[in-house]
Amino acid sequence: MVDSLIYSIPGSYKNSEKLRTFLIKHPELKFVSLVGIDFLGNDTDERIPIEYFLKHMDGIFKGGVQTDGSSVHLPNISTLNDAKVDFIIDFNANWYVDYNFDYKPNDPLPVGTIRIPAFLKHNNEFYCSRSVLENTIQFTRRELLAIIRNDGEFLDYFNLQEDGISDIIFTLGTELEFWVRTPATKVTVDELAVSQMLKESYWKRTRGEVRSGLEESIMLLQKYGFEPEMGHKEVGGIKGKISRDGTISDTMEQLEIDWRYSSALQAADNELFARIIIKEVFRRKGLEVTFNAKPIPGVAGSGEHMHLGMALKLKDGKILNLFDPYEEPTYLSKYGYGALMGLLKNWDYINPFVSHSNSALKRLKPGYEAPVSPVASLGLSPDEPSRNRTVLVGLVKGDSPLSTRFEVRAANPHTNTYMATSAMLLGMLDGIKYSKDKKDTDLLKEVTKQYGEGAKYLEKDREYVTNKNIFEDYSKREREKLFGKFPVTVWDVIKVLQKKTIPIYKDTPISDEIINSFFTSALNKWIIELREKIIASLKGEIAAFVRFEDKENDYDRENWEIIEKLINEIAKTSDGKESILYGFEKLLTTQKYDSISKIYVHVEEKMNELRRAYKNYLKNIV
């Protein structure tokens, strides 16, 4: 049955005449959904009956579908008194079919919905994550082509003429990590932490429904043409328990699935749909999937490493990787060094589009193989990349023309890949503009400079490259001195977007209007999460700290006094004394974001102190 289904609409059928014939031949395709993406990465998923679509296809193809704007989140752009937004079809993207395997009115074929990527248009301007990435790709392409066509040294080296260049290819690949668990499973953080430290889960054999879900997900991704490369267990998780009937219960495991890179916009679309496929496959097997960056405190979170590359396509069909060195031995070309330097120098302005959630920042902590400092690794030697897993950016090389690329390790599965990629491309472009007339040897010297050593593009009091383990070989003070202080809260990350002018975004598709809308979205989300989710979660956690008076001795009673004092300080308001959480809740009604940020850090510090105290208390309760 699965083999007989249609998984995507052939490109030649993306016109009203051929598509009408195609849809009539496939009665299992019941709906169409136009997929628009707001600035936080939320996708629309409506259902347009095929009958209505066929009747109005010409108009929809020409002018899209209108909405009142309530279905998309574009603050300061689509407002209550000016809410009209149009969904404009993207005919260049892949149109995948999303099947409801739970509903088969024409048994055995399930109901299918054609997901058509779209751009969001408001007042004749495009405002959405997909349009930002599409426009950024076109902008960066024009800028780079102008640079390369005026680079006589580059053209002479490869014996190229200006008109011999056909295009620039921007590649993107992502690695998707996620947690799978049996609903309502209760596994202690201690169990998970010990398993992580012992590396008991890494690349181990999967079993039962987890194995079936992993294998089915990979096979479905193959059907959709994603060319999956690997699926395996990640560092987090513990082995499930086998019941008498042979089923496995109390599942809590971390997995990863990788697939082949694609063009930047298509890769972002593919990743969005891959998350849907994976969630649905495991749901049908009675398992929950979460793509949260840090679903379980104290245990490894889920990353989404982004692999970015640039290559020149020539009219004779050849591909030249723009990052590959022209002459050996060195790590990168001058364009590669420039792109890397642009990423690192401008990271403070790129990061808001990568890590703008509480969960994202909880993942980016020392000890969890997640980067905490904007520093890169080039490798032990030009022909031996090190794949340093502690840095923000790693250099990856391979045998194919498109294989030399940068792996950016800060993103997570809920990062808006469209906006993050756009910001990274503009950061790299900024560095390439600096490096275009420099020698690769001078650029290597600058990017590997020591602290306090002067530089033309990079900051004097910073280092940018290391092959060391930044968690074990540097103290926190050393890391912050050499590589800069890493933000702790969402406000620390996004407040840089308030600047009147951000050089890398000036006169680019990431306009001031789009930056303002994104900033408002991220800020509102942060405040709402703090007020409606995090405070309630902390109170629930505190309420679950149970005392065992009948098992206590004097030592235990002293420990409980410490716990009780902390509970009262954090959460118990009394006459004349406000608890920390009470004051925090009041502060959240104001716009004092610096203060909110500081007290949130204080809340987390006190909660960690309380957790340690309760853990110590439980150790002696037997």
Buried (B, 14 or more C-beta within 10 A) or exposed (E): EEEEBBBBBEEEBBEBEEBBEBBEEBEBBBBBBBBBBBBBBBBBBBEBEBEEBBEEBEEBBEEBBEBEBEBBBBBEBBEEEEBEBBBBBBEEBBBBBBBBEEEBEEEEBBBBBBBBBBBBBBEEEBBBBBBBBBBBBEBBBEBBBEBBBEBEEBBEEEEBEEEBBBEBBBBBBBBBBBBBBBEEEEBEEEEBBEBBEEEBBBEBEBBBBBBBBBEBBBEBBEBBBBEBBEBBBBBBBBBBEEEEEEEBEBBBBBBBBBBBBBBBBBBBBBBBBBBBBBBBBBBBEEBBBBBBBBBBBBBBBBBBBBBBBBBBBBEEEEEBBBBBBBEEEBBBBBBBBBBBBBBBBBBBBBBBBBBBBBBBBBBBBBEBBBBBBBBBBBBEEBEEBBEBBBBBBBBBBEEEBBBBBBBBBBBBBBBBBBBBBBBBBBBBBBBBBBBBEBEBEEBBEBBBBEEEBEBEBBBEEBBBBBBEEBBEEBEEEEBBBBBBEBBBBBBBBBBBBEEEEBEBBEEBBBBEEBBBBBBBBBBEBBBEBBBEEBBEEBEEBBEEBEBEEEEBEEEBEEBBEBBBEBBEBBBBEEEEEEBBBBBBBEBBEEEEBEBBBBBBEBBBEBBEBBBEBBEEBBEEBE
